[in-house]
Amino acid sequence: MAVAGDADIAVRGDDRRSGRSPARRGRPGGQGGQSRRERANHPGLFLVPAFAVLGIFFFLPTLFNFVYAFTDWSGFKSEIDFVGFKNFRDLTVTGTLFGSLRITLVYALLVAIFQNVFGLALAVLLERDTRLNRFARVCFFIPVVMSALAVGYIFQALLKPDGALNGAVGAVLGTDVTIAWLGDTTWTIVVVALIHAWKWMGLSMLIYLAGLKTMPEDILEAARIDGASAWKAFWAVRFPLLAPAVTFSVATALLGSMNGFDIVQATTEGGPARTTEILNIFIYRTFGQGLFAQATTMSLILFLTVVLLAFPLIRTLRKREEVL
Amino acid sequence: MAARLQPVVVVILVVVLIGVPLWLVVATAGKSQGEALTPDFSLPTEWHLLDNIGEVWDRGRVPAAFAGSMLVMVPAVFGVLVLGSMAAWILARRSSRFFSVLYAGAISGIVLPPAVVTIVLLLRQLGLAGTAVGMIGVYMGIYMSTVVFFVTGFIRTIPTQLEEAARVDGAGPVKVFGRIILPLLRPVLATATILICLYVWNDVFYAFFVIGGRIDTLPLNLFQVASAGLYLNNWHLIFTYVVVMSLPLVVVFVVAQRRIISGITSGAVK
């Protein structure tokens, strides 16, 4: 059925195009023949397996999100009934909904800023192709290869009150230092975002390096002849030319960290006092308690937030590119 | 001035930002339980790395976890690359509005988060809950968009004349795809393979929901080892596990880094 449908619309699409160029219509064979050949050479049947996988394992569960968020599905009873907006009301009344949402957005924003500032700084620093720089690039990419869970445990050990960092600082100062880096209700979210950015800055660095390498040499030459300092040349000429790399790197960092889980789970488990409880931590915990419908409701909130955020963000970043 | 300072800055940054955390891992993995209780940067008085690996091998069920990780990763990555490339070929070559709508749908998963809770419900209904097949399907569903996006962009740079030549010789679509298109996709498929292998190998979030405990995978077992020491942190075991689990990927990466880095950079910015 799907195949018949797409063929039908494909023909109509060709008609629309041929309307614009009437000269082509008179050609022997005509548009119908061309489209039939297109269908034979690139058969829509090749799409079926991929779309079957997408349909079953991606679109259908997403559709279910919109249904089960309005039910009382849980691990405690076998039947599932509609309850309207009860889950949304409950989550709003307890303050969890807006709390987790705010934390997730703050987290994503911080990660996007840190990861891109570090990544860009590293790319500029390591731009020249010396042996040392190549070695350093490999080093900075190692955290990207490691598991985020492992990264989380490393930083937990580093940042505990009796952990390695306080120990080293204390040894230098000659006193006992017991700063709870991961125990502050205000700043811990910033620390965790820094850890997330540390893990992924190597990827941003690569993206910016690729952008810097493909820059036309003569534009920089012109800036130099005009007497621009290195600093000025960077901000006036090179940074604007990096716009496509910025789009890609900022969008993946921001939207990727909305989906974050491992690093927060391994460092703070959402604490202290739930101040780092991003949406996926809440979903994981609520699901573990058997409150499936509430977890689904949060999953729907995450979905809608990403949709509302993604399209304006990508459009704005794309518009920045067009200014060039 | 700046040129002479640059190598010094690079060395300091590498040592502080990368060297220090990795040193903590290796040093702690080499310590006995008593010494590792409060992790610091000191050298172990006596190296216990092999003993620790032996203990983690049993307690963390490393062989089973390695097998489980491979069992899920290999078919998922292979499947998503083949099916994704097939779809990408058609989506790149056909230009009607209907196909651009299909393309938008196919790449929507790059941005949209997977509905992880209702996936569990669906897998139960399909009888796939907790199975490797279910997990493979979920990973394929999540990363299909990435493959379609990268490969479609790449195919658009391949001239159609190559296909036409084969068609004149009487090759059908299957032959054209298998003999002409697929071999040409090698660079972009290499990049996609690396990225998706990384994501699947290291994933713990989706594995929690889909297989939680019924199949061993490396990240799930690392989580178990770490949680088991809730009241008595077994830092020496946690970091030994981190070493065992990360070593295959880090070694593959360091050996093939030049190709991997150039592959990712050419894929990211076009």
Contacts between the chains, C-beta under 8 A, distances in Angstrom:
chain1	res1	chain2	res2	distance
A	6	B	98	5.5
A	6	B	99	7.4
A	6	B	102	7.6
A	9	B	96	6.3
A	9	B	97	7.2
A	9	B	98	3.9
A	10	B	94	6.8
A	10	B	96	4.5
A	10	B	98	6.1
A	10	B	99	7.3
A	12	B	96	7.8
A	13	B	95	7.7
A	13	B	96	3.1
A	13	B	97	5.3
A	13	B	98	6.5
A	14	B	96	6.9
A	38	B	93	7.8
A	38	B	94	6.3
A	40	B	173	7.5
A	41	B	93	7.8
A	41	B	163	7.2
A	41	B	167	6.4
A	41	B	173	6.3
A	41	B	176	7.5
A	42	B	89	6.9
A	42	B	90	5.0
A	42	B	93	4.5
A	42	B	94	5.5
A	42	B	173	6.8
A	43	B	90	7.3
A	43	B	173	5.4
A	44	B	90	6.4
A	44	B	94	7.8
A	46	B	86	4.5
A	46	B	87	6.5
A	46	B	89	6.4
A	46	B	90	4.8
A	46	B	173	7.1
A	46	B	177	7.1
A	47	B	86	7.5
A	47	B	87	4.9
A	47	B	90	5.3
A	47	B	91	7.3
A	47	B	102	6.9
A	49	B	83	4.6
A	49	B	86	6.7
A	49	B	87	7.6
A	50	B	83	4.4
A	50	B	84	5.9
A	50	B	86	6.4
A	50	B	87	3.6
A	50	B	106	7.0
A	50	B	144	6.0
A	50	B	148	7.0
A	51	B	87	6.9
A	51	B	102	7.7
A	51	B	106	7.3
A	53	B	79	7.7
A	53	B	80	7.8
A	53	B	83	6.2
A	53	B	137	6.7
A	53	B	140	5.0
A	53	B	141	5.7
A	53	B	144	6.0
A	54	B	105	7.7
A	54	B	106	6.6
A	54	B	109	7.2
A	54	B	141	6.0
A	54	B	144	5.3
A	54	B	145	7.7
A	56	B	122	7.6
A	56	B	126	7.9
A	56	B	137	6.9
A	56	B	141	7.2
A	57	B	119	7.1
A	57	B	122	7.9
A	57	B	137	4.7
A	57	B	138	5.4
A	57	B	140	6.5
A	57	B	141	2.9
A	57	B	142	7.7
A	58	B	109	5.6
A	58	B	114	6.5
A	58	B	141	4.0
A	58	B	142	7.0
A	58	B	144	7.2
A	58	B	145	8.0
A	59	B	105	7.9
A	60	B	122	6.1
A	61	B	114	7.0
A	61	B	115	4.0
A	61	B	116	7.9
A	61	B	118	4.4
A	61	B	119	4.4
A	61	B	121	7.8
A	61	B	122	5.4
A	62	B	112	7.1
A	62	B	114	7.7
A	62	B	115	4.6
A	62	B	118	7.7
A	64	B	115	6.5
A	64	B	118	3.6
A	64	B	121	6.4
A	64	B	122	6.5
A	65	B	115	4.4
A	65	B	117	7.6
A	65	B	118	5.4
A	68	B	117	7.6
A	68	B	118	5.7
A	68	B	121	6.9
A	73	B	121	7.6
A	122	B	13	7.9
A	125	B	6	6.9
A	125	B	9	6.7
A	125	B	10	6.5
A	125	B	13	7.6
A	126	B	10	6.8
A	128	B	6	7.9
A	130	B	7	7.7
A	132	B	7	5.5
A	132	B	10	5.9
A	132	B	11	7.4
A	133	B	10	6.6
A	135	B	14	7.9
A	136	B	10	5.1
A	136	B	13	7.4
A	136	B	14	5.1
A	137	B	261	6.9
A	138	B	254	6.6
A	138	B	257	5.1
A	138	B	261	7.8
A	139	B	14	5.0
A	139	B	18	4.6
A	139	B	19	7.9
A	140	B	14	7.5
A	140	B	17	7.5
A	140	B	18	6.4
A	141	B	253	7.2
A	141	B	257	7.3
A	141	B	261	7.0
A	142	B	18	6.5
A	142	B	22	7.3
A	142	B	250	6.1
A	142	B	253	7.3
A	143	B	18	7.3
A	144	B	198	7.5
A	145	B	198	6.5
A	145	B	246	7.3
A	145	B	249	5.0
A	145	B	250	5.7
A	145	B	253	4.8
A	146	B	202	7.5
A	146	B	242	7.7
A	146	B	246	5.0
A	146	B	249	7.4
A	146	B	250	7.1
A	147	B	201	7.6
A	147	B	202	3.8
A	147	B	204	7.4
A	147	B	218	7.8
A	147	B	219	5.5
A	147	B	222	7.3
A	147	B	242	7.8
A	147	B	245	6.5
A	147	B	246	6.8
A	148	B	202	6.3
A	148	B	204	7.9
A	149	B	202	7.4
A	149	B	204	5.3
A	149	B	219	5.4
A	149	B	222	5.9
A	149	B	223	6.3
A	150	B	222	6.7
A	150	B	242	4.3
A	150	B	245	6.7
A	150	B	246	6.1
A	153	B	222	8.0
A	153	B	226	6.1
A	153	B	238	5.4
A	153	B	239	7.5
A	153	B	242	6.6
A	154	B	21	5.1
A	154	B	24	6.4
A	154	B	25	6.0
A	154	B	239	7.8
A	154	B	242	7.2
A	155	B	21	7.4
A	157	B	24	6.3
A	157	B	28	6.9
A	157	B	39	4.1
A	157	B	235	5.9
A	157	B	238	7.9
A	157	B	239	7.6
A	158	B	21	6.6
A	158	B	24	6.3
A	158	B	39	7.6
A	160	B	38	7.9
A	160	B	39	7.6
A	162	B	38	4.9
A	163	B	38	7.3
A	163	B	39	6.1
A	163	B	40	7.8
A	164	B	24	5.5
A	164	B	39	5.2
A	164	B	40	4.9
A	164	B	41	5.6
A	167	B	38	7.4
A	167	B	40	4.5
A	167	B	41	7.5
A	168	B	40	7.4
A	168	B	41	6.1
A	198	B	17	7.2
A	203	B	264	7.7
A	206	B	261	6.3
A	206	B	264	5.6
A	206	B	265	5.4
A	206	B	268	7.0
A	207	B	265	7.3
A	207	B	268	4.8
A	207	B	269	6.3
A	209	B	265	6.4
A	210	B	265	3.6
A	210	B	266	7.2
A	210	B	268	5.8
A	210	B	269	4.5
A	211	B	269	5.4
A	213	B	265	7.5
A	214	B	269	6.8
A	230	B	2	7.6
A	244	B	269	5.9
A	244	B	270	8.0
A	245	B	268	7.6
A	245	B	269	5.3
A	248	B	268	5.9
A	248	B	269	6.6
A	255	B	111	5.8
A	258	B	113	7.0
A	259	B	113	5.2
A	261	B	204	7.7
A	261	B	205	4.4
A	262	B	202	7.9
A	262	B	204	5.7
A	262	B	205	6.5
A	262	B	219	8.0
A	266	B	226	7.4
A	280	B	205	6.6
A	283	B	116	6.8
A	283	B	117	6.5
A	284	B	205	7.2
A	284	B	208	6.5
A	284	B	209	8.0
A	287	B	117	6.0
A	287	B	120	7.9
A	287	B	209	6.9
A	292	B	117	6.3
A	292	B	120	7.9
A	292	B	121	7.5
A	295	B	117	4.7
A	296	B	115	7.9
A	296	B	117	4.6
A	296	B	118	6.0
A	299	B	113	7.7
A	299	B	115	5.6
A	299	B	116	6.3
A	299	B	117	5.0
A	299	B	118	7.3
A	300	B	115	8.0
A	302	B	113	5.5
A	303	B	112	6.5
A	303	B	113	5.8
A	303	B	115	6.8
A	306	B	111	6.5
A	306	B	112	6.3
A	306	B	113	5.5
A	307	B	111	7.9
A	307	B	112	6.9
A	310	B	111	4.5
A	310	B	112	7.9
A	314	B	111	7.9
